[in-house]
Amino acid sequence: MSRTFLYCRVSTANQFTENQVLEVKSAGFDIQSNRVVEETISGSIAASERPGFQKLRDRMESGDVLIVTKLDRLGRNAMDVCLTVETLANEGIRVHCLALGGVDLTSAAGKMTMQVLGAVAEFERDLLIERTQQGLKRAQAEGKKLGRPVAVKTTESVQKLKSQGYVQTQVASELGIGIATVKRHWNTI
């Protein structure tokens, strides 16, 4: 017998998943509360690395249905979303997305939709890279200095303590900075 699960995700603690649950209920789905997994984690974290999503996957079986309100609940990266949907499909789990009219993303039409969305996402990413590179070239041509600003005072402080015989961990503690920062300024000058 097919069971229906709902995966709700928000990125920050000051956001809430209630709207996602209400949206699914208003679409006519009656999902048992023990089959709703809510998670607060960035969409940039791959679904396979999210504790809540892993808990959900452990509970689901072939023939089950997973509902998400939008594709970005599964991931911000189109490749990750496609991989997640494909992995679930290989396990016999259907994935429905309400924002796409409730289409089953594991069906033929759903796969085509995913491919089109993936192509659009790749196109947008390529355009962003092009615009960024053009902006960097323009800034360089205008003589602007790019990159991290030089932290002269930090270098001086690190070098002073180094000359007094401090080791890197002592310098970090003394200055209240991270060890990685100390290492960046350790062998300069």
matplotlib code that plots the C-alpha trace (Angstrom):
import matplotlib.pyplot as plt

x = [0.0, 1.3, 2.1, 2.5, 5.3, 6.0, 9.4, 9.4, 12.6, 13.5, 16.9, 17.0, 15.6, 13.5, 11.6, 8.8, 7.5, 3.8, 3.0, 4.4, 2.2, -0.9, -0.2, -0.1, -3.3, -5.1, -4.0, -6.1, -3.4, -4.1, -0.7, -0.2, 1.8, 4.4, 5.1, 5.9, 9.6, 10.5, 14.1, 15.9, 19.0, 20.4, 19.3, 23.0, 23.6, 23.0, 19.9, 21.9, 23.8, 20.8, 19.9, 16.2, 16.1, 18.2, 15.7, 12.9, 14.7, 15.2, 11.4, 10.3, 9.8, 9.2, 5.7, 5.7, 5.2, 7.2, 5.6, 7.5, 5.9, 8.7, 11.8, 14.1, 13.0, 15.0, 18.0, 19.2, 21.4, 19.6, 22.1, 21.4, 17.7, 17.9, 20.2, 17.9, 14.8, 16.6, 17.9, 14.4, 12.9, 15.4, 14.1, 10.6, 9.6, 7.6, 8.3, 5.5, 6.1, 3.1, 4.6, 4.8, 1.1, 1.7, 3.5, 5.2, 8.9, 9.6, 7.2, 8.1, 6.6, 8.3, 11.7, 11.3, 10.3, 13.4, 15.6, 14.2, 14.6, 18.2, 19.0, 17.6, 19.5, 22.7, 22.1, 21.4, 24.6, 26.6, 25.1, 26.0, 29.6, 29.9, 28.5, 30.8, 33.9, 32.9, 32.5, 35.9, 37.6, 35.9, 37.0, 40.6, 40.6, 39.4, 42.4, 40.4, 42.2, 40.4, 40.5, 40.9, 42.3, 45.7, 45.4, 48.6, 47.8, 47.1, 50.4, 52.3, 50.7, 51.4, 55.0, 55.6, 54.4, 56.3, 59.5, 58.9, 58.9, 55.2, 54.0, 51.0, 48.4, 49.6, 49.4, 45.9, 44.9, 46.6, 45.1, 41.7, 41.9, 41.7, 44.7, 44.1, 44.4, 47.7, 49.0, 48.2, 50.2, 53.0, 55.5, 54.8, 57.1]
y = [0.0, 3.4, 5.9, 9.6, 11.6, 15.4, 17.0, 20.6, 22.6, 26.2, 27.7, 29.7, 29.4, 32.5, 30.8, 28.3, 25.2, 25.7, 27.3, 24.3, 21.9, 24.1, 24.3, 20.6, 20.1, 22.7, 20.8, 17.9, 15.7, 14.2, 13.3, 11.8, 14.0, 11.1, 11.2, 14.9, 15.7, 19.3, 20.5, 23.8, 23.6, 25.5, 24.3, 24.5, 21.4, 18.3, 16.4, 13.3, 15.1, 16.5, 14.6, 15.2, 14.0, 10.9, 10.1, 10.4, 8.2, 5.5, 5.4, 5.3, 2.2, 1.3, 2.5, 5.5, 9.1, 12.1, 15.5, 18.8, 22.2, 23.5, 22.0, 24.3, 22.4, 19.5, 21.6, 24.9, 23.2, 21.7, 18.8, 17.9, 18.0, 15.8, 13.3, 13.2, 12.6, 9.9, 8.1, 8.1, 6.9, 4.0, 3.0, 3.0, 6.2, 8.8, 12.5, 15.1, 18.8, 21.0, 24.1, 22.2, 21.3, 18.2, 16.5, 13.2, 14.0, 10.3, 10.0, 10.6, 14.1, 14.8, 13.6, 15.9, 18.8, 18.1, 18.1, 21.4, 22.9, 21.6, 23.1, 26.4, 26.4, 25.6, 28.4, 30.8, 29.7, 30.2, 33.7, 34.6, 33.4, 35.5, 38.6, 38.2, 37.8, 40.8, 42.9, 41.7, 42.7, 46.1, 46.7, 45.7, 48.0, 50.8, 50.1, 48.8, 46.4, 43.1, 40.5, 40.6, 43.9, 43.6, 43.4, 45.3, 45.7, 42.0, 41.1, 43.5, 42.1, 38.5, 39.2, 41.1, 38.1, 35.7, 37.7, 37.4, 33.6, 32.9, 29.8, 30.1, 28.8, 31.3, 34.2, 33.2, 33.1, 36.4, 38.3, 36.6, 35.4, 32.0, 29.9, 30.0, 33.8, 33.5, 31.1, 33.5, 36.3, 34.1, 34.0, 37.4, 40.4]
z = [0.0, -1.0, 1.8, 1.3, 2.9, 3.0, 3.1, 4.3, 4.5, 5.5, 5.5, 8.7, 12.2, 11.8, 8.9, 9.4, 7.6, 8.5, 5.2, 3.3, 5.4, 4.8, 1.1, 0.8, 2.9, 0.8, -2.3, -1.0, 0.5, 4.0, 5.3, 8.7, 11.0, 11.6, 7.8, 7.7, 8.0, 8.7, 8.6, 9.0, 6.8, 3.9, 0.4, -0.6, 1.5, -0.7, 0.2, 0.7, 3.5, 5.4, 8.6, 8.3, 4.6, 5.6, 8.3, 5.7, 3.2, 5.9, 6.5, 2.9, 0.8, -2.8, -3.8, -1.4, -2.6, -1.5, -1.8, -1.8, -2.4, -4.6, -6.2, -4.2, -1.0, -2.4, -3.2, -4.6, -7.2, -10.2, -10.4, -6.8, -7.3, -10.4, -8.6, -5.6, -7.7, -9.8, -6.7, -5.2, -8.5, -8.6, -5.1, -6.5, -4.7, -6.7, -6.1, -6.6, -6.7, -6.1, -7.7, -11.0, -10.8, -8.7, -11.5, -10.7, -11.3, -11.8, -14.7, -18.3, -18.2, -14.9, -16.2, -19.2, -16.9, -14.8, -17.9, -19.1, -15.6, -15.4, -18.8, -17.8, -14.5, -16.3, -18.8, -15.9, -14.1, -17.3, -17.8, -14.2, -14.7, -17.9, -16.2, -13.2, -15.5, -17.5, -14.3, -13.0, -16.3, -16.3, -12.7, -13.5, -16.5, -14.3, -12.0, -9.1, -6.7, -6.5, -3.8, 0.0, 1.4, 3.0, 6.7, 7.6, 11.3, 11.7, 9.9, 12.2, 15.3, 14.3, 13.3, 16.6, 18.7, 16.5, 17.1, 20.8, 20.5, 20.5, 18.6, 16.3, 18.7, 21.4, 18.8, 17.9, 21.5, 22.4, 19.4, 19.6, 16.0, 14.3, 13.7, 9.9, 10.1, 12.0, 9.4, 6.6, 8.3, 9.8, 6.9, 5.3, 5.0]

ax = plt.figure().add_subplot(projection="3d")
ax.plot(x, y, z, "-o")
ax.set_aspect("equal")
plt.show()
